[in-house]
């Protein structure tokens, strides 16, 4: 595991990833991203609450731009003032470091007062 902060890392192409993360590494990475939890299906999930629909939509668009830049894409759900994010590495059918990198970058984007 790298000493570099997750927000300073770049997602790697899924083809270059060896295996999904071990349960121990998953717990280590979860300790670095506040409010995310492990969900069924080997996913990490988090819900963000914003001021209103416009703020939620703006946040989703920022997530989309970051996801495109990283080449790693979450499942997103928007409901008026809430945005739910679900991450896992489809190619591995499990979690990789990419999921935690993107989670940390999404957290950095979040501004509840938008």
C-alpha positions in Angstrom: 0.0 0.0 0.0 1.3 3.4 -0.9 2.2 6.1 1.7 0.8 8.7 -0.7 -2.7 10.1 0.2 -5.5 8.6 -1.8 -6.4 12.1 -3.3 -2.8 12.3 -4.6 -3.0 9.0 -6.5 -4.4 8.3 -10.0 -6.7 5.4 -10.8 -4.9 2.7 -12.9 -6.5 1.0 -15.9 -8.6 -2.0 -14.7 -6.7 -4.3 -17.0 -3.5 -3.5 -15.0 -5.0 -4.5 -11.7 -4.1 -7.9 -10.4 -6.7 -9.0 -7.9 -9.5 -7.5 -5.8 -8.4 -6.2 -2.4 -8.1 -8.5 0.6 -10.6 -7.9 3.5 -7.7 -6.5 5.6 -6.7 -3.9 2.9 -10.4 -3.0 2.5 -10.6 -2.1 6.2 -7.3 -0.2 6.0 -8.6 1.9 3.1 -12.0 2.4 4.7 -10.2 4.0 7.6 -8.9 6.7 5.2 -12.3 7.7 3.8 -14.8 9.1 6.3 -18.5 8.0 6.1 -18.1 5.3 3.5 -19.3 1.8 4.3 -18.9 -1.7 2.9 -22.1 -2.8 1.3 -23.3 -6.2 -0.1 -21.8 -7.1 -3.4 -18.3 -6.0 -2.4 -19.1 -2.3 -2.9 -18.4 0.9 -0.9 -21.2 3.3 -0.6 -21.9 6.8 0.8 -24.8 9.2 0.8 -24.3 13.0 0.7 -26.9 15.5 1.7 -26.9 18.9 0.0 -28.9 22.1 0.1 -31.4 21.3 -2.7 -31.8 19.6 -6.1 -29.6 22.2 -7.9 -26.7 21.6 -5.5 -27.1 17.9 -5.8 -27.1 18.1 -9.6 -24.0 20.3 -9.5 -22.3 17.8 -7.2 -23.2 14.9 -9.5 -21.7 16.8 -12.5 -18.5 17.4 -10.6 -18.3 13.7 -9.7 -18.9 12.8 -13.4 -16.0 15.1 -14.5 -13.7 13.6 -11.9 -14.7 10.0 -12.8 -14.0 10.7 -16.4 -10.6 12.1 -15.6 -9.8 9.1 -13.5 -11.2 6.6 -16.0 -13.2 4.9 -13.1 -16.9 5.4 -12.9 -19.3 5.1 -9.9 -23.0 4.3 -9.8 -24.8 7.5 -8.8 -28.4 8.2 -7.6 -29.9 11.6 -7.0 -33.0 12.3 -5.0 -33.8 16.0 -4.5 -31.1 17.0 -1.9 -29.3 13.6 -1.7 -26.6 11.9 -3.8 -25.9 8.3 -3.3 -22.6 6.9 -4.6 -21.6 3.3 -5.0 -18.2 2.2 -6.1 -16.6 -1.1 -7.1 -14.3 -2.3 -9.8 -16.6 -4.0 -12.4 -13.6 -5.8 -14.1 -12.7 -7.5 -10.8 -16.2 -7.9 -9.5 -14.9 -6.5 -6.2 -12.9 -3.6 -4.7 -9.6 -2.2 -5.9 -7.5 0.7 -4.8 -9.2 2.7 -7.6 -12.5 2.7 -5.7 -10.9 4.2 -2.6 -8.9 6.8 -4.7 -12.2 7.9 -6.4 -14.1 7.9 -3.1 -11.4 10.2 -1.5 -11.6 12.5 -4.5 -15.4 12.6 -4.4 -15.2 13.5 -0.7 -12.8 16.4 -1.6 -15.4 17.7 -4.1 -18.3 17.7 -1.6 -19.4 21.1 -0.4 -22.7 20.8 1.6 -23.5 24.5 1.3 -23.5 24.5 -2.5 
